Amino acid sequence: MKKYRCLIIDDEALARELIENHLQHLPEFELVASCASAIEASQVLQNESIDLLFLDVEMPVLKGTDFYQGLAVKPAVIFTTAYRDYAVDGFELDAVDYLLKPIVFSRFFNAIEKFLKLNKPKVLASQTSFQSNDEGFVVLNKERKKIRLKLSEILYVKGMKDYAEIILADQTHVVKYTMVKLIQILGEKFQRVHRSYIVNIDQVTAYTHHDVEIGAHEIPLSRSHQSKFIQCLKINEN
């Protein structure tokens, strides 16, 4: 059984203890550490591989959202807080979920289910009907038919709620897939640069800290995806 490695960050001891107790009921999840501050957690993240953060928003010295935004490598995150007003900030950072304290187990379990659904396609990729039939191609459902696209010819993807536009040099396909599902289907050459955009790394011709250029196309680059995008470019250059 795969174990998902978790890190709890909350300045309230009782809040940390509650999440720790909830996790004990879930054998797929392993608690690596439970930290009282973002500073303490940063030391753990330097030395440990973490799959999921339980991160309090309102903490002394450094807010949870600011801490997460500054991470070069971002694990999945479930934000926790006593303040409903922070929900928008959490989802702007592509959070898996946002839990209000005190966190009851039923609501906690729903958040865990969301996390598992986001990760499940990675394990079952070769078994799904919409995956590529041969190397270098992807097969996607489009209305009542299936389309076969060469991955190297895809420039970028633009998300529109439950739909997405697949942009090629000479055509555009509108398909009913979420951005989360598409980033898992398309593979390592494709990088999310904004909550509404995925780009083909091999097609990038230029970039700034605010946008990515693919030929004549200008695509926004959000701060939350900036570090991972630049790191991915460097890896592909080597």
C-alpha positions in Angstrom: 0.0 0.0 0.0 1.3 3.4 -1.0 1.9 5.7 2.0 1.2 9.4 1.6 3.6 11.4 3.8 2.0 14.2 5.7 3.1 17.4 7.6 1.0 19.3 10.0 1.7 23.0 10.6 -0.4 24.8 13.2 0.6 27.1 16.1 -2.3 25.6 18.2 -1.3 22.3 20.0 -5.0 21.1 20.2 -5.5 21.7 16.5 -2.4 19.7 15.7 -3.5 16.9 18.0 -7.0 16.7 16.4 -5.5 16.2 12.9 -3.0 13.7 14.2 -5.9 11.7 15.7 -7.9 11.9 12.5 -4.9 10.6 10.5 -4.6 7.6 12.8 -7.8 6.3 11.2 -6.3 6.4 7.7 -3.7 3.7 7.1 -2.6 5.1 3.7 -1.3 8.3 5.5 1.9 8.6 7.4 2.6 11.6 9.7 6.2 12.7 9.2 6.1 15.7 11.6 3.8 18.1 13.4 5.1 21.7 13.6 4.1 24.7 15.6 5.4 27.2 13.1 6.2 27.7 9.4 9.9 28.2 10.4 10.0 24.8 12.1 8.2 23.2 9.1 10.7 24.7 6.6 13.4 22.6 8.2 11.4 19.5 7.8 10.7 20.2 4.2 14.4 20.6 3.5 15.1 17.1 4.7 11.9 15.1 4.0 9.7 14.3 1.0 6.1 15.4 1.8 3.0 14.6 -0.2 0.4 16.5 1.8 0.4 19.6 4.1 -2.2 20.4 6.7 -1.5 24.1 7.0 -3.0 26.7 9.3 -3.6 30.0 7.6 -3.4 32.4 10.5 -0.1 31.9 12.4 2.3 34.3 14.1 5.3 35.8 12.2 4.3 34.1 8.8 0.9 33.3 7.5 0.3 29.9 6.1 -0.7 31.2 2.7 2.4 33.3 2.4 4.6 30.4 3.6 3.1 28.0 1.0 3.3 30.6 -1.8 7.0 30.9 -1.1 7.8 27.2 -1.4 9.9 26.2 -4.4 8.5 22.7 -4.4 4.8 22.7 -3.3 3.3 19.5 -1.9 -0.5 19.3 -2.1 -2.1 21.4 0.7 -5.2 21.4 2.8 -5.6 24.7 4.6 -7.1 24.8 8.1 -8.3 27.9 9.9 -11.0 29.3 12.2 -11.8 32.1 9.7 -14.0 31.4 6.7 -12.8 34.7 5.0 -9.5 33.0 4.1 -11.1 30.4 1.8 -10.6 32.4 -1.4 -6.9 32.9 -0.6 -6.6 29.1 -0.2 -8.2 28.2 -3.4 -6.2 30.8 -5.3 -3.2 28.6 -4.4 -4.8 25.5 -5.8 -5.5 24.0 -2.4 -7.0 20.5 -2.3 -9.5 21.8 0.3 -10.1 24.3 3.0 -11.2 23.1 6.5 -12.8 25.2 9.2 -11.9 24.5 12.8 -12.9 22.6 14.8 -12.4 20.0 12.1 -14.9 17.1 12.5 -13.8 13.7 11.1 -16.5 13.5 8.4 -15.4 16.8 6.9 -11.7 15.8 7.2 -12.4 12.5 5.4 -14.1 14.4 2.6 -10.9 16.5 2.1 -8.8 13.3 2.1 -11.1 11.8 -0.5 -10.5 14.8 -2.7 -6.7 14.4 -2.3 -6.9 10.7 -3.2 -9.0 11.4 -6.3 -6.4 13.9 -7.5 -3.7 11.3 -7.1 -5.5 8.2 -8.3 -5.2 8.9 -12.0 -1.4 8.9 -11.7 -1.5 5.3 -10.5 -4.0 4.1 -13.0 -2.9 6.1 -16.0 -2.0 3.2 -18.2 -5.5 1.6 -17.6 -7.7 4.6 -18.5 -9.4 4.9 -21.8 -8.3 8.5 -22.5 -4.6 7.8 -22.2 -2.1 7.6 -25.1 -2.2 4.4 -27.1 1.4 4.7 -28.2 4.3 6.8 -27.2 4.2 10.5 -28.3 0.4 10.6 -28.8 -2.6 11.1 -26.6 -6.2 10.0 -27.2 -9.0 12.3 -25.8 -12.7 12.1 -25.7 -14.3 15.0 -27.8 -18.1 15.0 -27.9 -19.1 11.5 -29.3 -15.7 10.6 -30.8 -12.1 10.2 -29.8 -9.3 12.4 -31.1 -5.6 11.4 -31.4 -3.1 14.2 -30.9 0.6 14.3 -31.2 1.9 15.6 -27.9 4.8 17.5 -29.4 2.3 19.5 -31.5 0.2 20.8 -28.6 1.3 24.3 -27.7 -0.8 24.9 -24.6 -4.1 24.2 -22.8 -6.6 26.8 -21.6 -9.0 25.8 -18.9 -12.7 26.8 -18.8 -14.2 25.3 -15.7 -15.0 21.7 -16.7 -13.8 22.1 -20.2 -10.5 22.9 -21.8 -9.2 24.2 -25.1 -6.2 22.2 -26.5 -4.3 24.7 -28.7 -2.2 23.5 -31.6 -0.5 25.7 -34.2 -3.3 25.2 -36.8 -6.3 24.1 -34.8 -8.1 24.2 -31.4 -10.0 21.3 -29.8 -12.5 21.9 -27.0 -12.7 18.8 -24.7 -14.5 18.1 -21.4 -11.6 17.6 -19.0 -10.5 19.5 -15.9 -7.1 21.0 -15.7 -6.1 18.6 -12.9 -7.0 15.6 -15.1 -5.2 17.0 -18.2 -1.9 17.7 -16.4 -1.9 14.1 -15.3 -2.7 12.8 -18.8 -0.3 14.9 -20.8 2.9 13.9 -19.0 6.1 15.5 -17.8 6.7 17.8 -20.8 3.6 19.8 -19.8 3.7 22.3 -16.9 0.9 24.2 -15.2 1.8 27.9 -15.2 -1.5 29.3 -14.0 -4.7 27.8 -12.6 -6.2 28.2 -16.1 -3.2 27.3 -18.3 -0.9 24.4 -19.0 2.1 24.8 -21.4 4.2 22.4 -23.4 7.7 23.1 -22.1 9.3 22.2 -25.4 7.2 24.9 -27.1 8.2 27.8 -24.8 10.1 30.5 -26.7 10.5 33.1 -24.0 9.3 34.0 -20.5 9.3 36.7 -17.8 8.2 36.5 -14.2 4.7 37.4 -15.3 4.1 35.6 -18.6 5.2 32.8 -20.9 5.5 33.1 -24.6 4.9 30.4 -27.2 5.5 32.0 -30.5 2.9 34.8 -30.8 0.9 33.5 -27.8 1.3 35.2 -24.4 0.2 33.1 -21.4 0.0 34.4 -17.8 2.5 33.0 -15.3 1.1 33.1 -11.7 3.4 33.6 -8.7 2.3 30.3 -7.2 3.5 28.3 -10.3 6.5 30.5 -11.1 9.2 28.6 -9.2 8.2 25.1 -10.4 7.9 26.3 -14.0 11.4 27.8 -14.0 12.8 24.7 -12.3 11.2 22.5 -15.0 12.7 24.6 -17.7 16.2 24.2 -16.2 15.8 20.5 -15.9 14.8 20.2 -19.6 17.8 22.3 -20.6 20.3 19.8 -19.0 
